[in-house]
Amino acid sequence: MSIPPRSETTQPDTHPSRLRSLESSTEITVELGLRSYPISIQSGATSRTDKMGFASRLAEAIGDCTHVILIQDASVAASAGQAIIESLPHHGVRVSILEVASGEASKSTDRLTDLWGELLACGTDRRSVVIAVGGGVIGDLAGFAAATFTRGLRFVQVPTTLLAMVDSSVGGKTGINLPGGKNMIGAFWQPHLVWIDTDFLSTLPTREYVSGLAEVIKYGVIEDAEFFEFLESNIAAIIRRDPEPTRLAIARSCQSKARVVADDELETSGRRAILNYGHTFAHAIEATAGYGAMLHGEAVAIGMQMAASLSVDLGYCDAGLLTRQTALLEAAELPRSWPEADPAKMIPIMARDKKVAHGKLRFVLPESIGSVKLVGDVPEENVVAAIQAWI
Amino acid sequence: MSIPPRSETTQPDTHPSRLRSLESSTEITVELGLRSYPISIQSGATSRTDKMGFASRLAEAIGDCTHVILIQDASVAASAGQAIIESLPHHGVRVSILEVASGEASKSTDRLTDLWGELLACGTDRRSVVIAVGGGVIGDLAGFAAATFTRGLRFVQVPTTLLAMVDSSVGGKTGINLPGGKNMIGAFWQPHLVWIDTDFLSTLPTREYVSGLAEVIKYGVIEDAEFFEFLESNIAAIIRRDPEPTRLAIARSCQSKARVVADDELETSGRRAILNYGHTFAHAIEATAGYGAMLHGEAVAIGMQMAASLSVDLGYCDAGLLTRQTALLEAAELPRSWPEADPAKMIPIMARDKKVAHGKLRFVLPESIGSVKLVGDVPEENVVAAIQAWI
């Protein structure tokens, strides 16, 4: 995939009647040997009955399949789920629909136990295929259920939020929370297909859509300087959700994530840690704000600001990087600071993060746009200063 | 490993004072590429402080480790757990002990949820190591908890029953039951080490020990004719639990299982199905008898008789095979028939078995001692006759 000349993407066609006629489709492969899988990204192609549609792509990725279980967000994803169901062959495929309430509370041991029982009750066997339709919560929960039912079912991700499209649906991380720890239980379980349609974004609330842009911008900072420039030029059109630049921004983000995941599928080499740029701060922000008070992407945006300040402070990058990042986050209408940030509350939470190896604070810090490094043993006083810089 | 000349093994040294002085140790590798691991089998070496002991072998298999969680059977395995704990270094390794009641009821979603919480409460992180000490129930539950806590902890199996030593501790199958289905939830999660010490068998009740011999004999029938002959010659000494022939029988069984698992780690090629010889019948016997009324190995022995009869009936093998199998099971003091067997109850259960692909009955049938084949679409009347042959 390449970024098109700017003249094309800054004058997008936004006439609603033409949204479904776009032929454009991008396919990215996550290279994981026998577990490789495609991410297919398009605009308005889901219910097409030709080779561009979901059903055709599913048949190619999955092979034979006579039972599909759609696990979907009870509210937001209903129209996406409907498009998926309509696209499936009317004969020879039995479809079971299981609904899950949106919201982090569904990633619980209770909901998981119920879901396991529902899978059994609808006659799921080893040849059944789970299709998760919804945001990150649905994908994480349904993916973990798929990973563990009869020791593993084939699994398809159909993300319907921007955040899920560019982050959680790619890479095989699935799981649930324990009362004492987010994502504490889970499995690496790669999907057989990730199907992304920008049409699903049309009903997403603005605040949630914008929140997803934080992760998009993150990819530019951590490993794709050309993409960062593309975003600087096209952020207004992406905020308007113009299909073509939006599709390209999603595709390029997925490509970044696919590269990192291919290098470090099981988070063992350390490479995958670069995806946590801004996240050590963000998790502490979310936890002190109370989960749900701030959207994940909003916390990531503020966390990226703190991480960039920390990097400037420690001399790993110049202040120009911070200036460009701040400007792009601002243009994306994302928050850059948080008046309630309290280092005394945040630092103990950061020290408990499960990515911390035996208590040592470790950060992903930018060296330049498109390049980051892992830094361990950062003095606490610098961390405090980085937090205070964005209060 | 080779089977020693019969003159050695039919005159075993059973003097109790010498049980702990045996130097003999066998190591088998389960060949799974990056997930390869050793099965170490010995008699009375666990608490040794030299390179033959558990602690030394653990350090070699695991590398650095500062936190160990022993998940153990609350009753039977206590002495084995004590031997493990005593063997560990007194400095630099924190040991947490979690107890699980023996019995199938512990393989439940409730007990799993509690265990996840207990792991969190004892400060488990990604570098912690889970050691499961007990029978199959403990290994399956602890293994699944290890597979899923922070998306996967390193894991060691220390089986204390014969059945767990020769079957469930090798091969990476972990999991729990749902109210409507045994082993319905789980993961393939390979241990880093399987540590077997025949000393752990000394307190095992006779009925449970003998039950485990059914799986031992199974390996001879399905893929190791020489081992079957060894068992025919040495079964009396093995029933007496003489350490050397017992250790060899365990080692040879593990070697069989390791070969099959290496060929088909994730149960995808069909090869692993040969391990289910006798099991399709056995699961139906266990279910109609009520779980717990009959031990698993007892049901497997009867199921092997039914499968062998079915094979003779369908012309896949001659009656001599059945005669030899019957004689060996009898010499092992295992049941060969079940007066309450009811085809009308068993066949519907066999059709629901999760290994059944879309409702078709499939059996592992012997062709000769040491060789079996998968046979699909067996007429129901032949299955009925095979059950009735052993009422």
Boltz contact constraints between the chains, C-beta under 6 A:
constraints:
  - contact:
      token1: [A, 109]
      token2: [B, 113]
      max_distance: 6.0
  - contact:
      token1: [A, 113]
      token2: [B, 109]
      max_distance: 6.0
  - contact:
      token1: [A, 116]
      token2: [B, 178]
      max_distance: 6.0
  - contact:
      token1: [A, 116]
      token2: [B, 185]
      max_distance: 6.0
  - contact:
      token1: [A, 120]
      token2: [B, 178]
      max_distance: 6.0
  - contact:
      token1: [A, 120]
      token2: [B, 180]
      max_distance: 6.0
  - contact:
      token1: [A, 120]
      token2: [B, 181]
      max_distance: 6.0
  - contact:
      token1: [A, 148]
      token2: [B, 185]
      max_distance: 6.0
  - contact:
      token1: [A, 148]
      token2: [B, 187]
      max_distance: 6.0
  - contact:
      token1: [A, 150]
      token2: [B, 354]
      max_distance: 6.0
  - contact:
      token1: [A, 151]
      token2: [B, 186]
      max_distance: 6.0
  - contact:
      token1: [A, 151]
      token2: [B, 187]
      max_distance: 6.0
  - contact:
      token1: [A, 151]
      token2: [B, 188]
      max_distance: 6.0
  - contact:
      token1: [A, 178]
      token2: [B, 116]
      max_distance: 6.0
  - contact:
      token1: [A, 178]
      token2: [B, 120]
      max_distance: 6.0
  - contact:
      token1: [A, 180]
      token2: [B, 120]
      max_distance: 6.0
  - contact:
      token1: [A, 181]
      token2: [B, 120]
      max_distance: 6.0
  - contact:
      token1: [A, 185]
      token2: [B, 116]
      max_distance: 6.0
  - contact:
      token1: [A, 185]
      token2: [B, 148]
      max_distance: 6.0
  - contact:
      token1: [A, 186]
      token2: [B, 151]
      max_distance: 6.0
  - contact:
      token1: [A, 187]
      token2: [B, 148]
      max_distance: 6.0
  - contact:
      token1: [A, 187]
      token2: [B, 151]
      max_distance: 6.0
  - contact:
      token1: [A, 188]
      token2: [B, 151]
      max_distance: 6.0
  - contact:
      token1: [A, 354]
      token2: [B, 150]
      max_distance: 6.0
